Amino acid sequence: MPSKQSKAVKKHWAAARLAFERPEAERPDTESADDAWGGLTAEPRGVDYIETDAGGLPAMWAVPKGSAEDRVLLCMHGGGFVSGSMYSHRKMFGHLAKTTRVRALIFDYRLALEHLHPAQVDDATAVYRWLLEQGISADHIAFSGDSAGGGLAVTTQLRARERGLPLPAATMLFSPWVDMEAVGESYQTNRDRDAFFSTDVVRGLVGIYLGEGGDARDPLANPLYADLSGLGPVHIQVGGDEVLLDDARRLEEHASKAGVDVRLQVFPEMQHTFQMAAGRAPEADEAIRAMADWVRPKLGL
């Protein structure tokens, strides 16, 4: 049975679904939506936030007290590529940084409709290149992302590999969105359990992200069609009640076949990106601790 605090995540997604179904002129603006999203997360104590410019993009350091300075989590926010920001996700990634005891770099990438794929992949790759240029070695960097940011945390590595950049030590994914065709079986089996997502919603977001005539099997958009060999260890977490459950399962299977060391955790009765309730819900805190415990040795800590 989900905790009362985790039920707030489901209420959030149910409210988002109602807002999404309104006429466009009546929908909340992006800033209001980000405030509602970030409101799910408790403020992590002992974390300072420092805004910066990272490779020409707005970014923010989350710096826990006493954290290692030579290890970094590069964090990519979700939001279906149409919303979300470093502000909406700073607290969740702040909890992850604090529990891991390293710094996190959270950044804003260009959003659709104004900027179609692969602008987001290129932005994330530019930030990663900038981080390397700051003297942080690749084996001291772990990628993390939720939802759209989870998929981006994978596809950015593919773009980085294309450009001859070294790959990060590890990857942590929260409810990654990777299936641009929206054909996973869980779209049907969890149809009545997921408070927000559905086949129609996801395919609508795909159309916005890829644009007219976009290729849903482009490996830089859909890593289920990519060569994942050579990637470092991957830890995936997903809620048992979300329609994107099979995104996580299929990514785990595809990565494993490519020889990647991959771990999948399914949290029963949890919604999409339930980790946003960090600091409030025990399930979210458990998930954050599991990620932190897993990644520390991957970073040599």
Residue, then its C-alpha position, 0 to 999 in steps of 0.5 A: m500500500p503506497s504511503k500517504q505522502s506518495k499518494a500526493v504524486k498520484k494526485h499531482w499527476a491527476a491534476a496535471r492530466l486535467a490541465f493537459e486536457r483543457p484548451e491550450a489557452e486555459r492551461p497553466d503556464t510553464e512557470s506555474a506548472d514547474d512550481a507545482w511539480g517542484g512543490l512535491t519535493a521537500e527542501p534538502r537541508g545543507v545543500d547550496y545552489i549556485e547558478t552558472d553558465a555551462g557551455g552556453l546554457p543556464a545551469m545550477w550547481a547543487v552543492p551539499k555540505g562536505s561533498a566531494e568536489d571532484r565527482v559530479l552528477l550531471c542531471m537532466h530534468g524531465g517534462g516531456f521535452v516541453s516543460g520542466s527546468m533546473y528549478s522544478h527539479r533542483k530539490m529532487f536532484g539536490h536530495l540525490a546529490k546530498t545522499t551520494r555526497v557529491r555535487a550535482l550539475i542541473f541544466d536547462y536545455r532547449l524545449a519543443l515546440e520551438h526546438l525540435h530533436p536533436a537540439q536537446v541531445d546537442d545541448a546536453t552534449a555541450v554541457y557534458r563537454w563543458l564539464l569535462e573541460q572544467g577538469i572533471s574526468a569522465d570516470h568521476i561523472a555519473f549521468s542522471g535523468d528522469s522521464a524525458g531526461g532519463g532518455l536524454a541521459v542515454t542518448t547524450q552518451l551516444r552523441a558524445r561517443e559520436r564526437g569522440l568524448p569519453l563516456p561517464a562512469a555510470t547512469m541513473l535513470f528514474s522512469p526513463w521515457v525511451d519508447m518513441e513508438a509507445v508500443g510497450e505492453s504496459y500501455q495497456t496493462n497499466r492504462d487504468r493505474d497511471a494517473f497521467f500518461s496514456t498512449d495518446v498523451v505520449r504519442g502527442l508528446v512524440g509529435i511535438y518533440l520529433g516534429e512532422g515526419g520525425d523518425a520514432r526509431d532514430p537511435l538518438a531519440n529512441p535508444l531501444y534502436a541504438d547500439l548501447s555497447g560500451l556504456g558504463p553501468v546503468h541503474i533504472q528505477v520505475g513505478g509499477d503502476e506507470v504505463l512507461l513500465d515497459d520502457a524501463r523493462r525493454l531498455e534493461e533488456h536491450a542494454s543487457k544484450a549489448g553487454v551493459d551492466v544494468r540493474l532494474q528496480v520496479f517499485p510496486e504501486m508507484q507512479h511515474t517519477f515518484q522520486m519527486a516526493a523525496g524528503r516527504a515519501p518513504e518510497a522516494d527516499e528509499a529509491i534515492r538511497a538505493m541510487a546513491d548507494w549503487v553509484r558511489p563505488k562506481l565513482g570510486l567513493 
